[in-house]
């Protein structure tokens, strides 16, 4: 996403894009992080400050020996802002990471099902205040009778 022939050039291009708010950060960068003034004096929220009111949790499987964990994911707070909470996801109960787990963040097909560390971390990160934890798991499927109805 950045241009440059060296690490220094890539870093400089990244910083330029952050300062121009092409790459949003949390908190937003710049002198006036949230607001800007139009020529007519109106003050508005800056379109580049989209993460100003966001709770950003970055979940990732730590990389182990290139293919175990997520080679694409990883901690990002040092690049995209100190308001980001980097949360590594624990290995499964056997202490193992899945092979190239970048596509496994929402996987419930394993032996741990809905109790897998990736699903538990996702639930904690979402912290949906209007839903009781695991409430959707306790609900019968459409047309299914509950024990009290039998």
ZIZI-V166333 format. One record per backbone hydrogen bond with DSSP energy under -0.5 kcal/mol. CO is the residue of the C=O (numbers start at 1). NH is the residue of the N-H. E is the energy in kcal/mol with one decimal. If there is no record, write none. Layout:
co: {CO CO}
nh: {NH NH}
e: {E E}
This chain:
co: {6 7 8 9 10 11 12 13 14 15 16 17 17 18 22 26 31 34 36 38 42 44 46 49 51 54 55 56 56 57 58 60 60 61 64 65 67 67 68 69 69 76 76 77 80 81 83 84 85 85 86 87 89 92 96 98 98 100 101 104 110 112 113 116 116 117 118 119 120 121 122 123 127 128 132 134 134 135 135 141 146 146 147}
nh: {10 11 12 13 14 15 16 17 18 19 20 22 23 21 24 83 33 46 44 41 38 36 49 52 54 56 57 58 85 59 87 62 89 70 68 67 69 100 64 71 101 79 80 81 26 84 56 86 58 87 88 60 62 95 92 69 101 103 104 107 113 115 116 119 120 121 122 123 124 125 126 127 129 131 135 137 138 138 139 144 149 150 150}
e: {-2.6 -2.5 -2.2 -2.4 -2.4 -2.5 -2.2 -2.2 -2.1 -2.7 -2.1 -2.5 -1.5 -1.4 -0.6 -2.0 -0.8 -3.3 -2.6 -1.9 -3.3 -2.4 -1.8 -2.1 -1.2 -0.8 -0.7 -0.5 -2.5 -0.7 -3.2 -0.6 -3.0 -1.7 -1.9 -2.5 -0.7 -4.2 -4.1 -0.6 -2.1 -1.5 -3.0 -1.8 -3.2 -1.5 -0.6 -0.8 -2.4 -0.6 -0.5 -1.6 -0.5 -2.7 -2.5 -1.6 -0.7 -0.8 -2.4 -1.3 -1.3 -2.2 -1.3 -0.6 -2.3 -2.6 -1.7 -2.5 -2.2 -2.4 -2.4 -2.4 -0.8 -1.5 -2.5 -1.1 -0.9 -0.7 -0.6 -2.5 -0.9 -0.8 -0.6}
